[in-house]
Amino acid sequence: MRQGLYTTSSRSARLETVLLATVAALVFGPLRAGAVDITAGFDGAIAQAGTRIAIGPLPAGFFGPGSDPFSQTDVAFEGDPSASGQDGDPGIEFTWPPGNCLEKSGGGFSLCISMIKNMTPSTPVDTLIERLEDGSVTPGQPVADIDIEIVELSLKSVDPITVDFNGGATSKDYDVHVDLDGVQTGGTITLTATSFTAGDEIATGTTVVDVNIGYSIYFEEVGNPSNNMTIGGLNGDFDAEGEFRAGELWIPTLSEWGLIAFGMLLLTAMALALWRRRAA
């Protein structure tokens, strides 16, 4: 008889333990994401030292009657920023190792940028990148390809260029500006997560960017802005490698706290009922 009672009690205890575990899984399991999500959004940047563009050679007469051929082929640029107009995503951070710039295929344009953290609509940026779609990485699927597009680019020459006229008899200085031009065909950023931490809520890894940029080069005489000229319709494929960090530590929302409290009360009640049954 005692053996039969013991067997029945053990089965009941095991069943109640399974029920407790099931309730805990149903309450707490859905609250944790199974992937690190990268949502569509914007990333702002500021041009850094090392940004250079090949301007010349330009033919005689390009800068007006009597202008000599322009042979300076490498001009240093800096950012010409304005308000971003967009909020950034604090849950993702892109970085580029020093000297690792967006390089135009075939050469002639190096765009070195520093990504901005915690961007707001009033944050000054000269380069704005839009992530056009959502993506995610998991330990089982650590690679994500996300479509991107350069939606803002505003650069200016660090120093004016000097153009000679009439065989060097006179000269004029010109500021040089670079802006987006034409339809932007975009590209992709490939994220490869190499490490997951904080319960797989935060991912870090490498990035590979491959994007097409259409741009124009605008020349404006110093002190005489009405004397200007433009080279438009330029474009090229740019690529670079960098790093990323995505994800945030899980902090329950108010509704999630309510669900947690309910689950804890339910678990406590079931555990108390189980203890009383066994004590009897």
C-alpha positions as CSV (number, residue, x, y, z in Angstrom):
1,M,0.0,0.0,0.0
2,R,2.8,2.4,1.0
3,Q,4.5,1.7,-2.3
4,G,1.4,2.5,-4.2
5,L,0.9,5.7,-2.4
6,Y,4.5,6.7,-2.9
7,T,4.3,6.1,-6.6
8,T,1.1,8.2,-7.0
9,S,2.6,11.0,-5.0
10,S,5.8,11.0,-7.0
11,R,3.9,11.1,-10.2
12,S,1.9,14.0,-8.9
13,A,5.0,15.9,-7.8
14,R,6.6,15.3,-11.2
15,L,3.5,16.5,-13.0
16,E,3.4,19.7,-10.9
17,T,7.1,20.3,-11.5
18,V,6.5,20.0,-15.3
19,L,3.6,22.5,-14.9
20,L,5.7,24.9,-13.0
21,A,8.4,24.8,-15.7
22,T,5.8,25.1,-18.5
23,V,4.3,28.2,-16.9
24,A,7.8,29.8,-16.4
25,A,8.6,29.1,-20.1
26,L,5.4,30.6,-21.3
27,V,5.7,33.7,-19.2
28,F,9.4,34.5,-19.5
29,G,10.3,32.8,-22.8
30,P,8.5,35.2,-25.2
31,L,10.0,38.2,-23.5
32,R,13.5,37.5,-24.8
33,A,14.3,38.1,-28.4
34,G,16.0,35.2,-30.3
35,A,17.9,37.5,-32.6
36,V,19.8,40.8,-32.6
37,D,17.7,43.1,-34.8
38,I,19.1,45.9,-37.0
39,T,16.1,48.0,-38.0
40,A,16.0,50.3,-41.0
41,G,17.2,53.8,-40.2
42,F,19.9,56.4,-40.6
43,D,23.6,56.7,-39.8
44,G,25.4,60.0,-39.8
45,A,29.1,60.7,-40.2
46,I,31.7,63.4,-40.5
47,A,34.5,63.4,-43.0
48,Q,38.0,63.0,-41.6
49,A,41.5,63.7,-42.6
50,G,42.5,61.5,-45.5
51,T,39.5,62.4,-47.6
52,R,40.9,63.2,-51.0
53,I,39.6,63.5,-54.6
54,A,41.3,63.6,-57.9
55,I,40.2,66.9,-59.6
56,G,42.4,67.3,-62.7
57,P,43.7,67.3,-65.2
58,L,41.2,69.9,-66.6
59,P,41.7,71.5,-70.1
60,A,42.6,75.0,-70.9
61,G,39.5,77.3,-70.8
62,F,37.6,75.2,-68.3
63,F,37.7,78.1,-65.8
64,G,37.0,80.7,-68.4
65,P,38.8,82.4,-71.3
66,G,42.5,82.4,-70.8
67,S,42.6,79.8,-68.0
68,D,45.5,77.4,-68.3
69,P,45.2,73.6,-68.1
70,F,44.8,72.6,-64.4
71,S,47.0,69.7,-63.4
72,Q,46.5,69.3,-59.7
73,T,45.1,65.8,-59.4
74,D,44.8,65.3,-55.6
75,V,42.8,67.7,-53.4
76,A,42.2,67.3,-49.7
77,F,38.6,67.7,-48.5
78,E,36.7,68.1,-45.2
79,G,33.1,68.0,-44.3
80,D,30.6,70.8,-44.9
81,P,28.0,69.7,-42.4
82,S,24.4,70.6,-41.8
83,A,21.7,69.3,-39.5
84,S,21.0,65.6,-40.1
85,G,17.2,65.9,-39.8
86,Q,17.1,62.3,-38.6
87,D,17.4,60.4,-35.4
88,G,20.0,57.7,-35.1
89,D,19.6,54.2,-33.7
90,P,21.4,53.9,-30.3
91,G,21.2,50.2,-30.7
92,I,23.7,50.0,-33.5
93,E,27.2,51.4,-33.8
94,F,29.4,51.3,-36.9
95,T,33.1,52.1,-36.7
96,W,35.9,52.3,-39.3
97,P,39.5,51.6,-38.4
98,P,41.8,54.7,-38.9
99,G,42.8,55.0,-42.5
100,N,40.2,52.5,-43.6
101,C,38.2,54.7,-46.0
102,L,35.4,54.2,-48.5
103,E,37.6,53.9,-51.6
104,K,36.3,54.4,-55.2
105,S,36.9,51.5,-57.4
106,G,39.8,52.5,-59.8
107,G,41.0,55.2,-57.4
108,G,40.6,58.9,-57.4
109,F,38.2,59.3,-54.4
110,S,38.9,58.4,-50.8
111,L,36.0,59.2,-48.4
112,C,37.2,58.8,-44.8
113,I,34.4,59.2,-42.3
114,S,33.8,58.9,-38.5
115,M,30.4,57.6,-37.6
116,I,28.3,59.7,-35.1
117,K,26.9,58.2,-31.9
118,N,23.4,59.2,-30.6
119,M,22.5,61.3,-33.7
120,T,19.6,63.7,-33.4
121,P,17.8,65.7,-36.1
122,S,20.0,68.7,-35.1
123,T,23.3,66.9,-35.2
124,P,25.6,68.3,-37.9
125,V,26.6,65.7,-40.5
126,D,28.1,65.8,-43.9
127,T,27.5,62.2,-44.8
128,L,24.1,60.4,-44.2
129,I,23.6,56.7,-44.9
130,E,20.1,55.2,-44.9
131,R,19.6,51.5,-44.1
132,L,16.7,50.7,-46.3
133,E,15.5,47.5,-44.7
134,D,15.6,45.5,-41.4
135,G,18.1,42.8,-40.8
136,S,19.0,40.5,-37.9
137,V,21.9,38.2,-36.8
138,T,21.8,35.1,-34.6
139,P,24.4,32.6,-33.5
140,G,23.0,30.2,-36.1
141,Q,22.7,32.8,-38.8
142,P,25.5,35.4,-38.2
143,V,25.4,37.1,-41.6
144,A,23.0,39.8,-42.7
145,D,23.0,41.8,-46.0
146,I,21.2,45.1,-45.7
147,D,20.5,47.5,-48.6
148,I,21.8,51.0,-48.0
149,E,21.9,54.3,-49.9
150,I,24.0,57.5,-49.4
151,V,21.3,60.2,-49.0
152,E,23.6,63.1,-48.1
153,L,27.1,64.1,-49.0
154,S,28.6,67.5,-48.6
155,L,32.3,68.2,-48.8
156,K,34.5,71.2,-49.3
157,S,38.2,71.6,-50.1
158,V,40.4,72.2,-47.1
159,D,42.2,74.9,-49.1
160,P,41.2,76.7,-52.3
161,I,42.8,75.6,-55.5
162,T,44.8,78.1,-57.6
163,V,44.2,78.3,-61.3
164,D,46.6,80.2,-63.6
165,F,45.5,82.4,-66.5
166,N,47.4,83.5,-69.6
167,G,50.4,81.3,-69.0
168,G,50.7,82.1,-65.4
169,A,50.5,85.9,-65.8
170,T,47.5,86.0,-63.3
171,S,45.7,83.5,-61.1
172,K,42.4,83.0,-59.3
173,D,41.5,80.9,-56.3
174,Y,38.5,78.5,-56.2
175,D,36.8,76.7,-53.4
176,V,35.7,73.2,-54.4
177,H,32.6,71.5,-53.2
178,V,31.3,67.9,-53.7
179,D,27.6,67.0,-53.4
180,L,25.4,64.1,-54.4
181,D,24.3,64.2,-58.0
182,G,21.8,62.1,-60.0
183,V,19.9,59.0,-59.0
184,Q,21.6,57.0,-56.2
185,T,21.6,53.3,-57.0
186,G,22.7,52.4,-53.5
187,G,24.4,49.2,-52.4
188,T,24.7,46.8,-49.4
189,I,26.3,46.5,-46.0
190,T,27.1,43.0,-45.0
191,L,27.2,42.3,-41.3
192,T,29.1,39.2,-40.0
193,A,28.7,38.7,-36.3
194,T,31.7,37.1,-34.7
195,S,30.7,37.4,-31.0
196,F,27.5,37.3,-29.0
197,T,27.3,38.5,-25.4
198,A,24.7,39.3,-22.7
199,G,22.6,36.3,-23.4
200,D,23.0,36.7,-27.2
201,E,21.4,40.2,-26.9
202,I,24.5,42.1,-28.2
203,A,26.4,41.2,-31.3
204,T,29.7,42.4,-32.5
205,G,31.5,41.7,-35.7
206,T,32.7,43.0,-39.1
207,T,31.1,45.0,-41.9
208,V,31.8,45.1,-45.6
209,V,30.3,48.1,-47.5
210,D,29.8,48.2,-51.2
211,V,27.8,51.2,-52.4
212,N,27.5,53.3,-55.6
213,I,27.7,57.1,-55.2
214,G,26.7,59.6,-57.8
215,Y,28.3,63.0,-57.2
216,S,29.2,66.4,-58.7
217,I,32.2,68.7,-58.2
218,Y,31.4,72.4,-58.0
219,F,34.0,75.2,-58.3
220,E,33.4,78.7,-56.9
221,E,35.8,81.6,-57.2
222,V,36.8,83.0,-53.8
223,G,35.2,86.4,-53.3
224,N,33.2,86.1,-56.5
225,P,30.6,83.3,-56.1
226,S,28.8,84.2,-59.3
227,N,31.8,82.8,-61.2
228,N,31.3,79.1,-60.8
229,M,31.3,75.9,-62.8
230,T,30.3,72.3,-62.2
231,I,31.4,68.8,-63.3
232,G,28.3,66.7,-62.9
233,G,27.2,63.1,-63.6
234,L,30.2,61.5,-61.8
235,N,29.7,58.2,-60.0
236,G,31.6,55.2,-58.8
237,D,31.4,52.1,-56.7
238,F,32.9,52.5,-53.2
239,D,33.9,49.8,-50.7
240,A,35.3,49.6,-47.2
241,E,35.6,47.2,-44.3
242,G,34.8,48.1,-40.7
243,E,33.2,46.9,-37.5
244,F,29.8,47.0,-35.8
245,R,28.1,46.5,-32.5
246,A,24.3,45.9,-32.4
247,G,21.7,45.2,-29.7
248,E,20.9,46.4,-26.3
249,L,20.6,44.9,-22.9
250,W,17.0,43.7,-22.3
251,I,15.0,46.0,-20.1
252,P,11.4,45.0,-19.7
253,T,8.7,47.5,-20.7
254,L,5.9,48.4,-18.3
255,S,3.6,45.8,-19.8
256,E,6.4,43.2,-19.6
257,W,6.9,44.0,-15.9
258,G,3.2,43.3,-15.4
259,L,3.4,40.0,-17.1
260,I,6.5,39.1,-15.0
261,A,4.7,40.0,-11.8
262,F,1.8,37.9,-12.8
263,G,4.0,35.0,-13.6
264,M,5.9,35.3,-10.3
265,L,2.6,35.3,-8.4
266,L,1.4,32.3,-10.3
267,L,4.6,30.4,-9.8
268,T,4.6,31.3,-6.1
269,A,1.0,30.1,-5.7
270,M,1.7,26.8,-7.5
271,A,4.9,26.2,-5.5
272,L,3.0,26.9,-2.2
273,A,0.2,24.5,-3.2
274,L,2.8,21.8,-4.0
275,W,4.5,22.3,-0.6
276,R,1.2,22.0,1.2
277,R,0.2,18.9,-0.6
278,R,3.5,17.3,0.2
279,A,3.4,18.4,3.8
280,A,0.0,16.8,4.2
